[in-house]
Amino acid sequence: MNEEKADIHSQEDLAVAYIGLGSNLGDREQYLKEALRMLEEHPEIRILGLSSFYETDPVGYVDQDPFLNMVAAVGTTLSPEDLFAQMLGAEQHLGRKREVRWGPRTIDLDLLLYGSRTQEDPRLILPHPRMMERAFVLIPLIEVMKAQNPQQAGALEDHLRRLSGKEGVTLWKRMQ
């Protein structure tokens, strides 16, 4: 671990953010792991927790292979915009093409939550505007959030119970 990474591990003023990850092209699990590795390499980003992998039916554009989805909790000293820029850089490095809305992709990284921050900037809306409609986001988000914020995780579980479409989300592999 380098000196800069050691500094972030000792800081108490880290913002906790939740990032949704998905892939449905190629070696899906490897794309997710590589995106996590790229985020973790940044001196101002620390992985705090990871959900299991979930295989999910596609939403929107359904004529495509199933996705692997997961959520990572990260601690960061970056602003939401700078964290989002790092996420976009990882997508680009891993060959993400934006050709079909909700279409196939090597990797997709979504900033779901950044602390309690809310914003309506067209480039970055927080919380993520569609996360409450998507079981494939909520299921892994709740799983990883229980360690950092059990009260918020409980509120999301209540919402998830009322949500339809959960049958398209199945546990694929637990994280080690």
Contacts in CASP RR format, 6 or more apart in sequence:
PFRMAT RR
TARGET T0000
AUTHOR 0000-0000-0000
METHOD contacts of the structure
MODEL  1
MNEEKADIHSQEDLAVAYIGLGSNLGDREQYLKEALRMLEEHPEIRILGL
SSFYETDPVGYVDQDPFLNMVAAVGTTLSPEDLFAQMLGAEQHLGRKREV
RWGPRTIDLDLLLYGSRTQEDPRLILPHPRMMERAFVLIPLIEVMKAQNP
QQAGALEDHLRRLSGKEGVTLWKRMQ
1 9 0 8 1.000
2 43 0 8 1.000
4 43 0 8 1.000
4 44 0 8 1.000
5 43 0 8 1.000
5 46 0 8 1.000
7 43 0 8 1.000
8 14 0 8 1.000
8 43 0 8 1.000
8 44 0 8 1.000
8 45 0 8 1.000
8 46 0 8 1.000
8 75 0 8 1.000
8 76 0 8 1.000
8 77 0 8 1.000
9 46 0 8 1.000
11 77 0 8 1.000
13 77 0 8 1.000
14 46 0 8 1.000
14 75 0 8 1.000
14 76 0 8 1.000
14 77 0 8 1.000
15 75 0 8 1.000
15 76 0 8 1.000
15 77 0 8 1.000
15 78 0 8 1.000
15 114 0 8 1.000
15 115 0 8 1.000
15 117 0 8 1.000
16 48 0 8 1.000
16 73 0 8 1.000
16 74 0 8 1.000
16 75 0 8 1.000
16 115 0 8 1.000
16 148 0 8 1.000
16 149 0 8 1.000
17 73 0 8 1.000
17 74 0 8 1.000
17 75 0 8 1.000
17 76 0 8 1.000
17 80 0 8 1.000
17 83 0 8 1.000
17 111 0 8 1.000
17 112 0 8 1.000
17 113 0 8 1.000
17 114 0 8 1.000
17 115 0 8 1.000
18 71 0 8 1.000
18 72 0 8 1.000
18 73 0 8 1.000
18 74 0 8 1.000
18 111 0 8 1.000
18 112 0 8 1.000
18 113 0 8 1.000
18 141 0 8 1.000
18 144 0 8 1.000
18 145 0 8 1.000
19 39 0 8 1.000
19 71 0 8 1.000
19 72 0 8 1.000
19 74 0 8 1.000
19 87 0 8 1.000
19 109 0 8 1.000
19 110 0 8 1.000
19 111 0 8 1.000
19 112 0 8 1.000
20 69 0 8 1.000
20 70 0 8 1.000
20 71 0 8 1.000
20 72 0 8 1.000
20 108 0 8 1.000
20 109 0 8 1.000
20 110 0 8 1.000
20 111 0 8 1.000
20 112 0 8 1.000
20 137 0 8 1.000
20 140 0 8 1.000
20 141 0 8 1.000
21 32 0 8 1.000
21 35 0 8 1.000
21 36 0 8 1.000
21 69 0 8 1.000
21 70 0 8 1.000
21 71 0 8 1.000
21 72 0 8 1.000
21 107 0 8 1.000
21 108 0 8 1.000
21 109 0 8 1.000
21 110 0 8 1.000
22 28 0 8 1.000
22 31 0 8 1.000
22 32 0 8 1.000
22 67 0 8 1.000
22 68 0 8 1.000
22 69 0 8 1.000
22 70 0 8 1.000
22 105 0 8 1.000
22 107 0 8 1.000
22 108 0 8 1.000
22 109 0 8 1.000
23 29 0 8 1.000
23 31 0 8 1.000
23 32 0 8 1.000
23 67 0 8 1.000
23 68 0 8 1.000
23 105 0 8 1.000
23 106 0 8 1.000
23 107 0 8 1.000
23 108 0 8 1.000
24 58 0 8 1.000
24 64 0 8 1.000
24 65 0 8 1.000
24 66 0 8 1.000
24 67 0 8 1.000
24 68 0 8 1.000
24 104 0 8 1.000
24 105 0 8 1.000
25 31 0 8 1.000
25 65 0 8 1.000
25 104 0 8 1.000
25 105 0 8 1.000
25 106 0 8 1.000
26 106 0 8 1.000
28 67 0 8 1.000
28 68 0 8 1.000
29 53 0 8 1.000
29 68 0 8 1.000
29 173 0 8 1.000
31 94 0 8 1.000
31 106 0 8 1.000
31 107 0 8 1.000
32 53 0 8 1.000
32 68 0 8 1.000
32 70 0 8 1.000
32 107 0 8 1.000
34 94 0 8 1.000
34 107 0 8 1.000
35 90 0 8 1.000
35 91 0 8 1.000
35 94 0 8 1.000
35 107 0 8 1.000
35 109 0 8 1.000
36 47 0 8 1.000
36 50 0 8 1.000
36 72 0 8 1.000
38 90 0 8 1.000
38 93 0 8 1.000
38 94 0 8 1.000
39 45 0 8 1.000
39 47 0 8 1.000
39 72 0 8 1.000
39 74 0 8 1.000
39 86 0 8 1.000
39 87 0 8 1.000
39 90 0 8 1.000
40 46 0 8 1.000
40 47 0 8 1.000
42 78 0 8 1.000
42 86 0 8 1.000
44 76 0 8 1.000
44 77 0 8 1.000
44 78 0 8 1.000
45 74 0 8 1.000
45 75 0 8 1.000
45 76 0 8 1.000
45 78 0 8 1.000
45 83 0 8 1.000
45 86 0 8 1.000
46 74 0 8 1.000
46 75 0 8 1.000
46 76 0 8 1.000
47 72 0 8 1.000
47 73 0 8 1.000
47 74 0 8 1.000
47 75 0 8 1.000
48 73 0 8 1.000
48 74 0 8 1.000
48 75 0 8 1.000
48 147 0 8 1.000
48 148 0 8 1.000
49 72 0 8 1.000
49 73 0 8 1.000
49 144 0 8 1.000
49 147 0 8 1.000
49 148 0 8 1.000
50 70 0 8 1.000
50 71 0 8 1.000
50 72 0 8 1.000
50 73 0 8 1.000
50 144 0 8 1.000
50 175 0 8 1.000
51 70 0 8 1.000
51 71 0 8 1.000
51 72 0 8 1.000
51 139 0 8 1.000
51 140 0 8 1.000
51 141 0 8 1.000
51 143 0 8 1.000
51 144 0 8 1.000
51 175 0 8 1.000
52 70 0 8 1.000
52 140 0 8 1.000
52 143 0 8 1.000
52 171 0 8 1.000
52 172 0 8 1.000
52 173 0 8 1.000
52 174 0 8 1.000
52 175 0 8 1.000
53 68 0 8 1.000
53 69 0 8 1.000
53 70 0 8 1.000
53 171 0 8 1.000
53 172 0 8 1.000
53 173 0 8 1.000
53 174 0 8 1.000
53 175 0 8 1.000
54 68 0 8 1.000
54 69 0 8 1.000
54 70 0 8 1.000
54 136 0 8 1.000
54 139 0 8 1.000
54 140 0 8 1.000
54 169 0 8 1.000
54 170 0 8 1.000
54 171 0 8 1.000
54 172 0 8 1.000
55 66 0 8 1.000
55 67 0 8 1.000
55 68 0 8 1.000
55 69 0 8 1.000
55 169 0 8 1.000
55 170 0 8 1.000
55 172 0 8 1.000
56 66 0 8 1.000
56 67 0 8 1.000
56 68 0 8 1.000
56 69 0 8 1.000
56 135 0 8 1.000
56 136 0 8 1.000
56 168 0 8 1.000
56 169 0 8 1.000
56 170 0 8 1.000
57 66 0 8 1.000
57 67 0 8 1.000
57 168 0 8 1.000
57 169 0 8 1.000
58 64 0 8 1.000
58 65 0 8 1.000
58 66 0 8 1.000
58 67 0 8 1.000
58 102 0 8 1.000
58 103 0 8 1.000
59 102 0 8 1.000
59 134 0 8 1.000
59 136 0 8 1.000
60 101 0 8 1.000
60 102 0 8 1.000
61 100 0 8 1.000
61 101 0 8 1.000
61 102 0 8 1.000
61 103 0 8 1.000
64 103 0 8 1.000
64 104 0 8 1.000
65 104 0 8 1.000
67 136 0 8 1.000
68 172 0 8 1.000
69 136 0 8 1.000
69 137 0 8 1.000
69 140 0 8 1.000
69 169 0 8 1.000
70 140 0 8 1.000
70 175 0 8 1.000
71 112 0 8 1.000
71 137 0 8 1.000
71 140 0 8 1.000
71 141 0 8 1.000
71 143 0 8 1.000
71 144 0 8 1.000
71 145 0 8 1.000
72 144 0 8 1.000
73 144 0 8 1.000
73 145 0 8 1.000
73 147 0 8 1.000
73 148 0 8 1.000
74 83 0 8 1.000
76 83 0 8 1.000
78 86 0 8 1.000
80 111 0 8 1.000
80 114 0 8 1.000
80 117 0 8 1.000
80 119 0 8 1.000
80 124 0 8 1.000
80 126 0 8 1.000
81 123 0 8 1.000
81 124 0 8 1.000
83 111 0 8 1.000
83 114 0 8 1.000
84 111 0 8 1.000
84 123 0 8 1.000
84 124 0 8 1.000
87 109 0 8 1.000
87 111 0 8 1.000
88 109 0 8 1.000
90 107 0 8 1.000
90 109 0 8 1.000
91 107 0 8 1.000
91 108 0 8 1.000
91 109 0 8 1.000
94 106 0 8 1.000
94 107 0 8 1.000
95 106 0 8 1.000
95 107 0 8 1.000
96 105 0 8 1.000
96 106 0 8 1.000
96 107 0 8 1.000
96 108 0 8 1.000
97 105 0 8 1.000
97 106 0 8 1.000
110 128 0 8 1.000
110 131 0 8 1.000
110 137 0 8 1.000
111 124 0 8 1.000
111 126 0 8 1.000
111 128 0 8 1.000
112 127 0 8 1.000
112 128 0 8 1.000
112 131 0 8 1.000
112 137 0 8 1.000
112 141 0 8 1.000
113 126 0 8 1.000
113 127 0 8 1.000
113 128 0 8 1.000
114 126 0 8 1.000
117 126 0 8 1.000
118 126 0 8 1.000
118 127 0 8 1.000
119 125 0 8 1.000
119 126 0 8 1.000
128 137 0 8 1.000
130 137 0 8 1.000
131 137 0 8 1.000
131 138 0 8 1.000
131 141 0 8 1.000
132 138 0 8 1.000
132 159 0 8 1.000
132 163 0 8 1.000
133 163 0 8 1.000
135 160 0 8 1.000
135 163 0 8 1.000
135 165 0 8 1.000
135 166 0 8 1.000
135 168 0 8 1.000
135 169 0 8 1.000
136 168 0 8 1.000
136 169 0 8 1.000
138 156 0 8 1.000
138 159 0 8 1.000
138 160 0 8 1.000
138 163 0 8 1.000
139 160 0 8 1.000
139 166 0 8 1.000
139 169 0 8 1.000
141 156 0 8 1.000
142 153 0 8 1.000
142 154 0 8 1.000
142 156 0 8 1.000
142 157 0 8 1.000
142 160 0 8 1.000
145 152 0 8 1.000
145 153 0 8 1.000
145 156 0 8 1.000
146 153 0 8 1.000
160 166 0 8 1.000
END
